C-alpha cells in the first residue's frame, strides 16, 4: 500500500534473548540506514533516542557503508543492497516474514533490522528501541521475527461535536478553527500519531458528514464551499501536514463521509435540504457529489475514503448500489484520471443500514481495492461471543474476498468510566477472527467520542482522551497485532505495565489488572441482559427506568442486542414469564447477571484498594481510576437490585397479589440508594456521562439540549419513580386499582389545511376503514383516540411510492402516525435511531402509544408523533404502509402509555405503577 497512510499501537515487548554479560558494554553505536524512506528515518530516530537515554553515544548515517569497528545497527528492507551486504559480511541472514513484518538478528557487535516493507522496517526499529528502553541496554544475540495478524489496525477521531451547530443538523460540521480548535494543533497531532505508531496501528479514520466543502473547490459549484478563504488555506495546510506526518509513521489516513449530505451553501442555492433520508437520487446532487470526490482524490490521492451509504440515505435498496457504483466510485476514478494515475486508492464500504454484500457484488466489477467495515457489538461493548444474524452478516462480508474490518463503535455503555480489561478485549479480538472471520480493526475512543480530544473528567486542565485511556488503545492494538498471546504471560505483561504506570511492584500491578478485569465484566453484562439498545440513544451508565425493564418493547427494543450481541439467554420479561409458568430457564439469566455484577463490583473495589497504599506515581490519575471502580460497584448494585425488583413486579402480572408488589419495594429502595451513591461520586468528578448531548439520546430519558447528562439530574427521577410505586400500591390496596387508561382525556383535533390533492378524512373510531383501497377496519382502540380525524392514504401507493403529505398550519401541531410493529416490506419501518440519525428530527423517535389499537390481519401498532411549527410543510416518509391518524395541538398532553391492544399479552399493563 505504498503511498497510503496507516496507524500503529504501543507495546511492552518480551525480553527476548537478552542476557547479562561480564564484558564492559561498548557504548558507541552507529546506525546505518539502508534506504531513505521517511518511515525508516522515523524509526531510526526513535531507536537513537532510546539508545541515548540508555547511555549510548549514537551516530546516524546513510552513507551505505558498514563501519569497520564498534557496534553497528543496519536497518532497511530485505531487498536493500546494504541489508544483503551486511547479511553476507556478518553471516546473519534475516528471516523472512509477511507484510509489515520484520526480522532482528545480532551477533556480538552487529544488528540487522530487516523489514518486508517500509512499515516492517519501522516496526523493527521500534521493537529494538522498546527492548533497549526496557532493559537499559542492547540485547545480545537476538533472533526475532514478527508480523501483524490483522491487515488494518486503526483508530478514529470524530470531527463532530456533542451538539448541533446553529441552523444545521446531525453530522454537519465544517472544518473551522472556531468549531474545532484542536484540529489545527500540530503538537497534538504529533502526540496522537506518535501514540498510534507506538501501538503499531496503521490507519486513522476521520469521521465527518460532508468534509469535501471544507477541503476542495469545485469548478462547477464554487459556491458550495462552506468555509472562508483563510480557513480553506488552513485546511489545506492541515491535511498536507497530517498526511505527511502520518505517512512517516506508516499510517494511512482515511476520510469518512455520510451519504447523501450536501453542503449548506449548495442546499440553499438549490432550494433543498442538506440531507433528506427519503429523497431519491437526483442528477444535480449526484453530479455535485461525484465532482466533490474527484476533486478530493486529485488533491489528496494518498488519503483513503470510507463511505457510509446509510443513515442520511434510505437504507437497503438499488439506490445504494447505484450511488456507490455510479457516483462514488466514478468520482474516485475521475480524480485518478486528473492525476494520470492507474493505481486505486482504498475505499472502505461501511456496512451500516445498507445491503453491503449486494453493493459489493456490483462494485467489485468496476473497482478492486475495496474493504468492508461493520460494527463489532453495535455501538457498545457487550460480548466476545457474538452470534445470530449479525455474526452471519460479518462472515458473509469476510468471505467476499476482500478484508472485513471490525468497528468497535461509540462505546455508549462504557462512557464515561475508564475501561481496560485485557482479558475481555483479547477474547473480543480472537472472536473477530474465529467467529466473524475478519482481519481488520477500527477502534473508537473509549469515551467522549463527540467531545474529542477531551474526556468527561472534571479536571483543570481537561484531560486528553488519548492520555487517560492509554490502556484502551494498547490492549486492542496489542491483540490486533497478535491475539494468541499466552494468557499467563499477558497477566505478567499487564501487571508490569501498570506497575510502571503507577510506581508500584508487579504484585500490586496485578491487583490493578484485577480491578480492570473485574470491572470490565460489569457494563457488558448489564447492557446485554437489561438494555433497550446497543445504540448511543441509550446512556447505560445513567441507569434505566423501571418501565424500560418491565416493558422494553415500548421503548423501541433493538432485537440484535439480544439475538446477536449477547450470549444465549433471557430478558427480564422472558425470565418472569418462565418463572410464572414453571418453565426451566436457559442460558444467561437476568438474576444470574444481577448476582455476578455485584461480585464483580466488590472484587474490583477490593483489588484497587489493595494496590492503593503502594502507588507512588501518577497518584491523581490512580485516584480517579479508584473512584471509577467505586462507580462501577454502585452502578452494578443499582442495576442488580432494580432487575430483581422488576422480576418481582412482573410476578404480580400473573398472581394479582399485592404482596408481590410490596416485596419489590425494599429492592427498589436499595437500587435508588446505590444510585444516590453513584450521583455523589460523580458530581465532583465528571462533567457528563454521555458525550452525545442531542435529542437522539432517549434512554433513560430525553437528553435534548445537553440536559439529563449527569447522575445528579437523574436521581430525582428514580426517587419519584419509587414514590409513585409506593403510592400506587396503596391505591391498589384501597380500590383494587387499574392502569387508568380510561381516565386519560380524549385528544382534540387541531385545525390543519391539507394541501395534497385528492386527500380525504375519516373519523377514527371502532369499525372505521383505515385505508381507502383496503377493507381493513379498527376492531378496538382506547377511548382517548376516538374522534381523531384520520387521513386516508392509499396503502398500495404507500408501498410503491412512500407517503407525502403537504399541509398548512397556523399553530404548532403534532401529526400522529401509526406504524405496524413488524419487519415486513409492506410496512413503513418505525423511526430507528440506530440506523437513521434523522429519526428524531420531528421528535418522532419515541413510541407515544404502544399497542395502540387492534386491526384484524395486522400486527401490533405503535403511535409516534411528528411536531411542526406554524407554516407550510411537506412530510415525506419512506416506502411502506402506515396510518395517518390526524393532527393535535402541539401543547396538548399526549400520554406515553401501552394500551395493550392488538397483542396477545398486555406487556405494559404495569407501567402506570411507576409513571403517574
C-alpha positions in Angstrom: 0.0 0.0 0.0 2.8 2.3 -0.9 1.8 5.9 -0.5 -1.2 5.3 1.6 -1.2 6.2 5.2 -1.5 3.8 8.3 -1.6 3.8 12.2 0.2 2.0 14.9 0.0 1.0 18.7 2.5 0.7 21.7 3.7 -2.5 23.3 6.0 -3.5 26.1 7.9 -6.3 24.4 9.2 -9.5 25.9 12.8 -9.7 26.9 13.9 -12.0 24.1 17.4 -13.5 24.1 18.8 -10.8 26.4 21.3 -11.9 28.9 23.8 -10.3 31.3 27.4 -10.1 30.2 30.6 -9.8 32.1 32.2 -7.6 29.4 32.0 -3.8 29.7 29.4 -2.7 27.2 30.5 -0.8 24.1 28.5 2.5 24.4 29.3 3.7 20.9 26.7 2.7 18.3 26.5 3.5 14.6 23.1 3.2 13.0 23.2 2.9 9.2 20.0 3.4 7.1 19.8 1.2 4.0 17.4 3.5 2.3 15.9 7.0 2.5 12.3 6.0 3.4 10.6 8.5 5.7 9.4 5.6 7.8 12.9 4.3 8.2 14.1 7.8 9.2 11.4 8.0 11.8 12.2 4.5 13.1 15.9 5.1 13.4 15.3 8.4 15.2 13.2 6.6 17.8 15.9 4.0 18.1 18.5 6.6 18.5 16.5 8.3 21.3 16.1 5.1 23.2 19.8 4.3 22.9 20.9 7.8 24.1 18.5 7.5 27.1 20.2 4.2 27.9 23.6 5.9 27.9 24.9 5.2 24.4 26.6 7.6 22.0 24.9 7.2 18.6 26.0 8.2 15.1 23.3 8.1 12.4 24.4 7.7 8.8 23.0 6.8 5.4 26.3 6.5 3.6 25.8 2.9 2.5 28.9 1.7 4.3 29.4 -0.9 7.0 31.7 0.6 9.8 34.9 -1.4 10.5 34.6 -1.1 14.3 32.2 -0.6 17.1 28.6 -1.7 17.5 26.6 -1.3 14.3 22.9 -1.5 13.5 21.9 -1.7 9.9 18.2 -1.1 9.2 16.3 -1.4 5.9 14.1 -3.6 3.7 15.0 -7.1 2.8 15.6 -6.1 -0.8 18.0 -3.2 0.1 21.6 -3.8 -1.2 23.1 -2.8 2.2 21.0 -5.4 4.1 22.2 -8.1 1.7 25.8 -6.9 2.0 25.5 -6.9 5.9 24.0 -10.4 5.9 26.9 -11.8 4.0 29.6 -9.8 5.8 28.2 -10.7 9.3 27.0 -14.2 8.4 23.4 -13.3 9.6 20.6 -14.0 7.1 17.4 -12.2 8.1 14.3 -14.4 8.5 11.5 -13.7 6.0 8.1 -12.5 7.2 4.9 -11.2 5.8 3.5 -7.8 5.1 4.6 -5.2 7.7 6.8 -7.9 9.2 10.4 -7.6 10.4 13.4 -9.7 11.4 16.1 -8.6 14.0 19.3 -10.6 14.3 22.5 -9.8 16.0 26.0 -11.1 17.0 28.4 -9.5 19.5 28.9 -6.3 17.5 26.3 -6.0 14.9 22.5 -5.9 14.4 20.4 -6.3 11.2 16.8 -5.0 11.2 15.2 -6.1 8.0 11.6 -5.3 7.1 9.4 -6.8 4.4 8.5 -3.2 3.5 9.0 0.3 4.9 6.4 -0.3 7.7 8.1 -3.5 8.7 11.4 -1.8 9.0 9.8 0.9 11.0 8.3 -1.6 13.4 11.6 -3.5 13.7 13.4 -0.2 14.7 10.7 0.4 17.3 10.8 -3.1 18.6 14.5 -2.8 19.3 14.0 0.6 20.8 11.4 -0.8 23.2 13.8 -3.6 24.2 16.6 -1.1 24.9 14.1 1.1 26.9 13.0 -1.9 29.0 16.5 -3.5 29.5 18.6 -0.3 29.6 21.0 -2.0 27.2 21.1 -3.6 23.8 20.1 -7.2 23.9 22.7 -9.8 23.0 22.4 -12.5 20.3 18.8 -11.6 19.4 16.9 -13.5 16.8 13.4 -12.3 16.4 10.8 -12.2 13.7 7.3 -10.7 14.0 4.4 -9.6 11.8 0.9 -8.4 12.4 -2.2 -10.7 12.2 -4.6 -8.0 11.2 -4.1 -6.2 7.9 -5.7 -3.0 9.0 -5.4 -1.8 12.6 -6.8 1.7 13.1 -8.3 4.3 15.4 -10.7 7.0 14.6 -11.5 10.6 15.5 -14.9 12.2 15.1 -14.6 15.7 13.7 -18.0 16.3 15.3 -19.5 17.9 18.4 -21.8 16.9 21.3 -24.4 19.4 19.9 -25.8 20.6 16.6 -24.3 23.8 15.1 -26.9 26.6 14.7 -29.0 26.1 11.6 -27.6 22.6 11.0 -28.4 19.0 11.9 -26.6 15.8 12.7 -23.1 15.2 11.3 -22.9 18.7 9.7 -19.7 20.2 11.0 -17.5 22.2 8.6 -13.8 22.2 9.4 -13.1 25.5 11.1 -10.8 26.7 13.9 -13.8 28.1 15.8 -15.6 24.7 16.0 -12.5 22.5 16.2 -9.5 24.4 17.6 -7.7 21.1 18.3 -7.9 20.2 14.6 -5.2 22.8 13.9 -2.9 21.9 16.9 0.1 20.3 15.2 1.7 19.4 18.5 -1.4 17.5 19.5 -1.4 15.7 16.1 2.3 14.7 16.6 1.5 13.4 20.1 -1.5 11.4 18.8 0.3 10.0 15.8 3.2 9.0 18.0 0.8 7.1 20.2 -0.7 5.3 17.3 2.7 4.2 15.8 3.9 3.2 19.3 0.9 0.8 19.4 1.6 -0.3 15.8 -1.7 0.9 14.4 -1.6 1.6 10.7 -4.8 3.6 9.9 -6.6 6.7 11.1 -10.2 7.4 10.3 -11.6 11.0 10.3 -15.4 10.9 10.7 -17.5 13.8 9.3 -20.8 14.3 7.5 -19.6 16.2 4.4 -15.9 17.1 4.6 -15.5 18.0 0.9 -16.9 21.5 1.2 -14.2 22.3 3.7 -11.3 20.9 1.7 -11.9 21.3 -2.1 -13.3 23.8 -4.5 -15.3 22.5 -7.4 -15.2 24.4 -10.7 -18.9 23.9 -11.5 -20.0 24.6 -7.9 -17.7 27.3 -6.5 -20.5 28.4 -4.1 -20.6 25.1 -2.3 -17.5 25.8 -0.2 -18.5 26.1 3.5 -15.5 28.0 4.9 -13.9 31.3 4.2 -10.7 31.6 2.2 -8.4 31.9 5.2 -9.9 28.8 6.8 -9.7 27.0 3.5 -6.0 27.6 3.3 -5.6 26.4 6.9 -7.4 23.2 6.0 -5.1 22.6 3.0 -2.1 23.1 5.2 -3.5 20.9 7.9 -4.2 18.0 5.5 -0.8 18.3 4.0 0.8 18.3 7.4 -1.3 15.4 8.7 -0.9 13.1 5.8 2.9 13.7 5.7 3.3 13.1 9.4 1.1 10.0 9.3 3.0 8.5 6.4 6.2 8.8 8.3 4.7 6.5 10.9 3.2 4.0 8.4 -0.3 5.4 9.0 -3.0 5.5 6.3 -5.4 8.4 6.7 -9.0 7.7 5.7 -11.7 10.4 5.4 -15.1 9.1 6.2 -18.3 10.7 4.9 -22.1 10.1 5.1 -24.5 9.9 2.2 -26.3 11.7 0.9 -25.3 15.1 2.5 -24.6 18.3 0.6 -23.0 21.5 1.9 -25.3 24.1 3.4 -24.5 26.8 0.7 -25.2 24.2 -2.0 -28.5 23.3 -0.4 -29.5 26.9 0.0 -28.6 27.8 -3.6 -30.6 24.9 -4.9 -33.5 25.2 -2.5 -33.2 21.8 -0.9 -32.3 20.3 2.4 -28.7 19.4 3.2 -29.9 15.8 3.9 -33.1 14.1 3.4 -33.2 10.3 4.0 -36.3 9.9 1.8 -35.1 12.0 -1.1 -34.4 10.0 -4.3 -31.1 10.3 -6.1 -31.4 13.4 -8.4 -28.9 14.3 -11.1 -27.8 17.6 -9.6 -26.8 16.0 -6.2 -25.1 13.1 -8.0 -23.1 15.4 -10.2 -22.1 17.6 -7.2 -21.0 14.6 -5.1 -19.1 12.9 -7.9 -17.2 16.1 -8.7 -16.5 16.7 -5.0 -15.0 13.2 -4.6 -13.0 13.6 -7.9 -11.6 17.0 -6.7 -10.7 15.4 -3.3 -8.9 12.4 -4.8 -7.0 14.6 -7.2 -5.9 16.9 -4.4 -5.3 14.2 -1.7 -4.5 10.9 -3.6 -2.9 9.3 -0.6 -6.0 9.7 1.6 -8.5 6.8 1.5 -12.2 7.1 1.6 -14.7 5.5 3.9 -18.3 5.6 2.6 -21.5 5.4 4.8 -24.4 4.7 2.5 -26.9 4.5 5.3 -28.5 7.0 7.8 -28.5 10.1 5.6 -29.8 7.9 2.7 -32.7 5.5 2.9 -31.2 2.1 3.8 -31.3 -1.1 1.7 -32.1 -0.9 -2.0 -31.0 -0.4 -5.5 -30.3 3.3 -4.7 -27.4 2.3 -2.5 -25.9 0.2 -5.3 -26.4 2.9 -7.8 -25.0 5.6 -5.6 -21.8 3.7 -4.8 -21.3 2.3 -8.3 -22.5 5.3 -10.4 -21.5 8.2 -8.2 -18.8 7.5 -5.6 -16.5 5.0 -7.4 -16.7 7.0 -10.7 -15.8 10.1 -8.7 -12.7 8.4 -7.4 -11.8 7.2 -10.9 -12.3 10.7 -12.3 -9.9 12.1 -9.7 -7.3 9.4 -10.7 -7.7 10.4 -14.4 -6.9 14.0 -13.5 -3.6 12.8 -12.0 -2.8 10.3 -14.7 -2.7 7.5 -12.1 -4.0 4.0 -12.6 -3.5 2.7 -9.0 -6.6 2.5 -6.9 -6.7 4.2 -3.5 -8.6 2.0 -1.0 -12.3 2.6 -0.4 -13.9 1.3 2.7 -17.7 0.5 2.5 -19.4 0.8 5.8 -22.0 -2.0 6.2 -24.4 0.1 8.1 -28.1 0.5 7.0 -27.3 -0.9 3.6 -27.1 -4.3 1.9 -23.3 -4.4 1.8 -23.0 -7.8 0.1 -25.3 -6.7 -2.7 -23.4 -3.4 -3.1 -20.0 -5.1 -3.1 -21.1 -7.6 -5.7 -21.6 -4.9 -8.2 -18.8 -2.6 -7.0 -16.1 -5.3 -7.4 -16.8 -5.5 -11.1 -15.6 -1.9 -11.5 -13.1 -1.4 -8.6 -10.9 -3.8 -6.8 -9.3 -2.1 -3.9 -12.3 -2.3 -1.6 -12.8 -3.1 2.1 -15.9 -3.6 4.2 -16.5 -2.4 7.8 -19.2 -3.3 10.3 -19.9 -2.7 14.0 -18.5 -5.4 16.3 -21.1 -5.1 19.1 -23.2 -2.3 17.7 -22.5 1.0 19.4 -21.4 -0.7 22.6 -19.2 -3.5 24.0 -21.3 -6.4 25.1 -19.7 -9.8 24.3 -16.8 -11.7 22.9 -19.3 -14.4 21.8 -21.3 -12.7 19.0 -23.8 -14.9 17.2 -27.0 -14.8 15.3 -27.8 -12.8 12.1 -25.2 -10.1 12.9 -22.4 -12.7 13.0 -23.7 -14.2 9.8 -23.5 -10.8 8.1 -19.9 -10.4 9.2 -19.0 -13.8 7.9 -20.7 -13.0 4.6 -18.6 -9.9 4.3 -15.4 -11.7 5.3 -16.0 -14.3 2.6 -16.4 -11.8 -0.3 -12.7 -11.9 -0.9 -11.9 -8.5 0.5 -10.8 -7.6 4.0 -13.6 -7.1 6.6 -12.8 -4.5 9.3 -14.4 -4.8 12.7 -15.5 -1.5 14.1 -15.5 -1.1 17.9 -18.0 1.7 17.8 -19.1 4.6 20.1 -19.0 2.5 23.3 -22.2 4.0 24.6 -22.3 1.6 27.5 -18.8 2.3 28.7 -18.5 6.1 28.8 -17.5 7.9 30.8 -15.8 5.5 33.2 -12.3 4.0 32.5 -12.3 0.6 30.8 -9.3 -1.6 30.1 -9.8 -5.3 30.7 -7.0 -7.1 28.8 -8.8 -10.5 29.2 -12.2 -9.3 27.8 -10.5 -7.4 24.9 -8.2 -10.2 23.9 -11.2 -12.5 23.7 -13.0 -9.9 21.6 -10.2 -9.8 19.1 -10.0 -13.6 19.0 -13.7 -13.7 18.2 -13.2 -11.2 15.4 -11.0 -13.8 13.7 -12.7 -17.1 14.8 -16.4 -16.0 14.7 -16.5 -13.1 12.2 -13.5 -14.3 10.1 -12.5 -10.6 9.9 -9.0 -9.3 9.6 -9.1 -5.6 10.5 -9.8 -3.3 13.5 -11.4 0.1 13.5 -11.2 1.4 17.1 -13.3 4.3 18.5 -12.1 6.3 21.5 -13.2 4.5 24.7 -15.2 7.5 25.8 -16.2 11.1 24.8 -16.1 10.5 21.0 -18.3 13.5 20.4 -16.2 15.7 22.7 -12.7 14.5 21.5 -9.9 15.3 22.3 -11.1 15.6 25.9 -12.6 13.3 28.5 -15.6 13.9 30.7 -13.4 14.1 33.8 -13.9 17.3 35.8 -10.2 18.4 35.8 -8.3 21.5 35.1 -6.9 21.5 32.6 -9.2 19.0 30.9 -7.7 15.5 30.4 -6.8 14.3 26.9 -8.6 11.1 26.0 -5.5 9.5 24.4 -3.6 10.1 27.7 -6.4 8.9 30.1 -7.4 5.9 28.0 -3.9 4.7 27.1 -4.7 1.2 28.2 -7.7 1.1 25.9 -5.6 1.7 22.8 -2.7 -0.5 23.9 -4.9 -3.5 24.6 -6.8 -3.5 21.3 -3.7 -2.8 19.3 -1.6 -5.4 21.1 -4.2 -8.1 20.2 -4.8 -6.8 16.8 -1.2 -7.5 16.2 -1.3 -10.9 17.8 -4.4 -12.2 19.6 -2.9 -15.6 20.5 -0.6 -14.4 23.2 -0.3 -16.7 26.2 -2.7 -15.7 29.0 -0.2 -16.2 31.8 2.4 -14.1 30.1 -0.2 -11.5 29.4 -1.0 -11.3 33.1 2.6 -10.6 33.8 2.9 -8.1 31.0 0.0 -6.0 32.1 1.0 -6.2 35.7 4.4 -4.8 34.7 2.8 -2.1 32.6 0.5 -0.9 35.3 3.3 -1.2 37.9 5.4 1.1 35.7 2.5 3.5 35.3 1.7 3.9 39.0 5.1 3.3 40.6 4.4 0.1 42.4 5.5 -3.5 42.4 4.5 -6.0 39.8 2.5 -7.8 42.6 0.5 -4.6 43.2 0.2 -4.2 39.4 -1.6 -7.5 39.4 -4.2 -6.0 41.7 -4.8 -3.1 39.4 -5.2 -5.6 36.5 -7.7 -7.5 38.6 -9.6 -4.3 39.2 -9.7 -3.6 35.4 -10.8 -7.1 34.6 -13.5 -7.4 37.3 -15.0 -4.0 36.4 -14.6 -4.9 32.7 -17.4 -7.5 33.0 -20.0 -5.2 34.5 -21.1 -2.8 31.7 -21.2 -5.6 29.0 -23.3 -7.8 31.2 -25.7 -5.1 32.2 -26.5 -3.9 28.7 -26.7 -7.3 27.1 -29.2 -8.6 29.7 -31.2 -5.4 30.6 -30.7 -2.9 27.8 -33.0 -1.5 25.2 -30.5 -1.0 22.5 -26.8 -1.3 21.6 -27.1 2.3 20.2 -26.0 5.6 21.6 -29.6 6.6 22.1 -29.1 4.8 25.4 -26.6 6.0 28.0 -26.4 2.9 30.2 -24.3 4.4 32.9 -27.1 6.8 33.7 -29.4 3.9 34.6 -32.8 2.8 33.3 -36.4 3.4 34.2 -38.4 0.6 35.7 -40.8 0.8 32.8 -37.9 0.1 30.5 -37.1 -3.1 32.3 -40.6 -4.4 32.6 -41.9 -3.2 29.2 -38.8 -2.8 26.9 -40.7 -3.2 23.6 -42.5 0.1 24.3 -39.1 1.9 24.1 -38.0 0.6 20.8 -36.3 -2.6 21.8 -33.4 -3.4 19.4 -33.6 -7.1 18.7 -29.9 -7.5 17.6 -28.8 -6.7 21.1 -30.3 -10.0 22.3 -30.2 -12.3 19.3 -26.6 -11.4 18.2 -24.7 -9.3 20.7 -25.3 -11.3 23.8 -24.8 -14.9 24.8 -28.0 -17.1 24.6 -30.2 -16.2 27.5 -33.3 -14.5 28.7 -34.6 -10.9 29.0 -36.3 -9.8 32.3 -39.8 -10.2 30.7 -38.9 -13.7 29.5 -37.5 -14.7 32.8 -40.6 -13.6 34.7 -42.9 -15.4 32.3 -40.9 -18.7 32.7 -40.9 -18.3 36.5 -44.7 -17.8 36.5 -45.3 -20.8 34.2 -42.6 -23.0 35.9 -40.6 -23.4 32.6 -36.9 -24.1 33.0 -34.6 -21.2 32.4 -31.9 -21.3 29.7 -28.6 -19.6 29.1 -27.6 -16.4 30.8 -30.4 -15.1 33.0 -31.1 -11.6 34.5 -31.0 -12.8 38.0 -27.7 -14.6 37.5 -26.2 -11.4 36.0 -27.5 -9.4 38.9 -25.6 -11.8 41.3 -22.5 -11.7 39.1 -22.2 -7.9 38.6 -22.4 -7.4 42.4 -19.5 -9.8 42.8 -17.5 -8.1 40.0 -18.0 -4.7 41.6 -17.0 -5.8 45.0 -13.9 -7.6 43.7 -12.8 -4.6 41.6 -13.0 -2.3 44.6 -11.2 -4.7 46.9 -8.4 -5.1 44.3 -7.9 -1.4 43.7 -7.8 -0.8 47.5 -5.1 -3.4 47.9 -2.9 -1.6 45.4 -3.7 2.0 46.7 -1.2 2.2 49.6 1.7 1.2 47.3 1.1 3.7 44.5 4.0 6.3 44.2 3.5 7.7 40.7 0.6 9.3 38.9 -1.4 9.4 42.1 -4.1 11.8 40.9 -4.9 9.6 38.0 -4.8 6.5 40.2 -7.3 8.1 42.5 -9.6 8.8 39.5 -9.2 5.2 38.5 -10.1 4.1 42.0 -13.2 6.3 42.1 -14.3 4.7 38.8 -14.1 1.3 40.5 -16.4 2.5 43.2 -18.7 4.0 40.5 -18.8 0.6 38.8 -19.7 -1.0 42.1 -22.6 1.4 42.8 -23.8 1.1 39.2 -23.8 -2.7 39.4 -25.8 -2.7 42.6 -28.2 -0.2 41.3 -28.9 -2.4 38.3 -28.9 -5.7 40.2 -31.5 -4.6 42.7 -33.6 -2.9 40.1 -33.6 -6.0 38.0 -34.6 -8.1 40.9 -37.4 -5.6 41.7 -38.5 -5.8 38.1 -38.8 -9.5 38.2 -40.8 -9.3 41.4 -43.1 -6.6 39.9 -43.8 -8.7 36.9 -44.8 -11.6 39.1 -47.9 -9.5 40.1 -49.0 -9.7 36.5 -49.5 -13.4 36.9 -50.7 -13.6 40.5 -52.5 -10.3 41.0 -51.2 -10.5 44.6 -50.4 -7.0 46.0 -47.9 -8.7 48.4 -45.7 -9.5 45.3 -45.5 -5.7 44.6 -44.8 -5.0 48.3 -41.8 -7.4 48.2 -40.3 -5.3 45.4 -40.3 -2.1 47.4 -37.2 -2.7 49.5 -35.4 -3.9 46.4 -36.2 -0.7 44.6 -35.2 1.3 47.6 -31.8 -0.3 47.6 -31.4 0.4 43.9 -32.2 4.1 44.4 -29.8 4.3 47.4 -27.0 2.9 45.3 -27.8 5.4 42.5 -27.6 8.1 45.1 -24.1 6.9 46.0 -23.2 7.0 42.3 -24.5 10.5 41.9 -22.4 11.6 44.9 -19.2 10.0 43.5 -19.7 11.6 40.0 -20.9 15.0 41.0 -17.4 16.4 41.6 -15.6 14.1 39.2 -17.4 14.1 35.9 -18.9 16.8 33.6 -21.3 14.4 32.0 -22.0 10.7 31.3 -22.7 10.9 27.6 -20.8 12.9 25.1 -23.7 12.9 22.6 -26.0 15.5 24.1 -28.7 15.9 21.4 -32.3 14.8 21.1 -31.1 11.4 19.7 -30.4 10.4 23.3 -33.6 8.7 24.6 -32.8 6.1 27.2 -33.2 6.5 30.2 -34.7 9.9 29.3 -34.6 12.5 26.6 -31.2 14.3 26.5 -32.2 17.2 24.3 -30.1 20.4 24.6 -27.4 18.9 26.8 -29.9 18.1 29.6 -30.1 14.9 31.7 -26.5 14.1 31.2 -25.5 13.7 34.8 -26.4 11.4 37.6 -27.5 14.2 39.9 -30.1 15.1 37.2 -31.4 11.6 37.0 -31.5 10.9 40.8 -34.9 12.7 41.3 -36.5 10.7 38.5 -35.6 7.4 40.2 -36.7 8.8 43.5 -40.0 9.9 42.1 -40.4 6.5 40.4 -40.1 4.8 43.8 -42.6 7.2 45.4 -45.1 6.6 42.6 -44.7 2.9 43.1 -45.4 3.1 46.8 -48.3 5.4 46.3 -50.0 3.1 43.7 -49.5 0.1 45.9 -51.6 1.9 48.5 -54.2 2.8 45.8 -54.4 -0.9 44.8 -55.0 -1.9 48.4 -57.8 0.6 48.8 -59.5 0.4 45.4 -58.3 -2.7 43.6 -56.5 -0.3 41.1 -56.1 -0.4 37.4 -54.0 1.0 34.7 -56.1 4.1 34.4 -56.3 4.2 30.6 -60.0 5.1 30.8 -59.1 8.2 32.8 -57.0 9.7 30.0 -58.7 12.7 28.4 -59.7 12.4 24.7 -57.3 14.0 22.2 -58.6 17.1 20.4 -58.3 17.6 16.7 -56.2 20.6 15.5 -57.1 22.8 12.6 -54.8 22.0 9.7 -55.3 22.6 6.0 -54.3 19.6 3.8 -52.8 20.9 0.6 -52.0 17.5 -1.0 -54.7 16.9 -3.7 -57.3 14.1 -3.5 -56.8 13.5 0.2 -60.0 12.8 2.3 -60.5 12.5 6.0 -62.3 10.0 8.2 -63.3 9.7 11.9 -61.1 7.4 13.8 -63.3 5.0 15.8 -64.2 1.4 16.1 -65.3 -0.1 12.8 -63.6 2.7 10.8 -61.9 1.7 7.5 -58.3 2.9 7.7 -57.2 2.6 4.0 -59.3 3.7 1.0 -58.1 0.8 -1.0 -58.3 -2.0 1.6 -61.3 -3.2 3.7 -59.4 -3.2 7.0 -61.2 -1.8 10.0 -60.4 -0.9 13.5 -61.5 -3.6 15.9 -60.5 -1.9 19.1 -58.9 1.3 20.3 -58.6 3.2 23.6 -61.2 5.9 24.3 -58.7 8.8 24.2 -58.1 8.2 20.4 -61.7 8.1 19.4 -62.8 11.0 17.2 -59.5 11.9 15.7 -59.7 13.0 12.1 -57.7 10.4 10.2 -56.2 11.0 6.8 -56.9 8.5 4.1 -53.9 7.4 2.1 -53.7 4.6 -0.4 -51.9 1.6 1.1 -50.8 0.5 -2.4 -49.4 3.9 -3.1 -47.6 3.9 0.2 -45.9 0.6 -0.6 -44.7 1.6 -4.1 -44.1 5.3 -3.7 -44.0 6.2 0.0 -46.1 8.8 1.8 -46.0 12.5 1.2 -48.3 15.0 2.9 -48.4 18.7 2.2 -50.2 20.8 4.7 -50.5 24.3 6.3 -51.0 25.1 10.0 -51.4 28.4 11.9 -50.4 26.9 15.2 -47.8 24.3 16.4 -49.2 20.8 15.9 -48.4 17.2 16.1 -49.2 14.6 13.4 -49.9 11.2 14.9 -48.5 8.4 12.7 -49.3 4.7 13.5 -46.6 2.2 12.5 -47.1 -1.6 12.1 -44.6 -3.2 14.5 -43.4 -5.9 12.3 -40.4 -6.1 9.9 -42.1 -6.5 6.5 -41.5 -4.8 3.2 -45.2 -3.8 3.1 -44.9 -1.8 6.4 -43.1 1.5 6.9 -40.3 0.9 9.4 -40.6 2.7 12.7 -38.1 5.6 13.3 -34.9 3.9 14.5 -32.0 6.0 15.6 -29.6 3.0 15.4 -29.7 3.3 11.6 -31.2 6.7 11.0 -29.7 9.7 12.7 -32.5 11.9 11.4 -35.2 9.6 13.1 -36.0 12.3 15.7 -35.8 15.5 13.7 -39.5 16.0 14.4 -39.5 14.4 17.8 -40.8 11.2 16.3 -38.4 8.6 17.6 -40.2 7.6 20.8 -43.3 5.5 20.8 -46.1 7.5 22.4 -48.8 4.9 22.5 -47.7 1.3 22.2 -50.0 -1.4 21.1 -52.5 1.4 20.4 -55.2 -0.4 18.5 -56.3 -3.7 17.1 -56.9 -4.2 13.3 -57.7 -7.7 12.2 -55.0 -9.2 10.0 -52.4 -6.7 11.0 -49.6 -6.8 13.6 -49.3 -4.7 16.7 -49.5 -0.9 16.1 -47.4 1.8 17.7 -48.2 5.6 17.5 -45.4 8.1 17.1 -45.8 11.9 16.8 -44.2 14.4 14.4 -44.1 18.1 15.7 -44.4 21.0 13.3 -44.3 24.8 13.8 -46.7 27.2 12.1 -46.2 27.3 8.4 -46.4 25.1 5.3 -44.8 21.7 5.5 -44.3 18.6 3.5 -43.8 15.4 5.4 -42.1 12.7 3.3 -42.0 9.2 4.6 -40.3 6.1 3.1 -42.0 3.2 1.3 -44.4 1.1 3.3 -47.8 1.4 4.8 -48.7 3.4 7.9 -51.7 5.2 9.3 -52.0 9.0 9.4 -54.3 9.4 12.5 -54.6 13.2 12.3 -53.3 16.4 14.0 -53.5 17.5 17.6 -52.2 20.8 19.1 -48.5 20.6 19.9 -49.0 21.7 23.5 -51.9 19.3 24.2 -50.7 16.4 26.6 -50.1 13.2 24.7 -49.9 10.2 27.0 -47.0 7.9 26.8 -48.7 4.6 27.5 -49.1 1.0 26.4 -52.7 0.4 25.5 -52.2 -3.3 25.3 -54.3 -3.8 22.2 -53.6 -6.0 19.2 -51.2 -8.2 21.2 -51.7 -11.5 23.0 -50.4 -10.1 26.3 -50.5 -6.6 27.6 -46.8 -6.1 28.3 -47.3 -2.6 29.6 -50.2 -3.3 32.0 -48.0 -2.4 35.0 -46.3 0.7 33.6 -48.7 3.0 35.3 -47.4 1.9 38.7 -44.3 4.0 38.2 -45.4 6.8 36.0 -48.4 8.5 37.4 
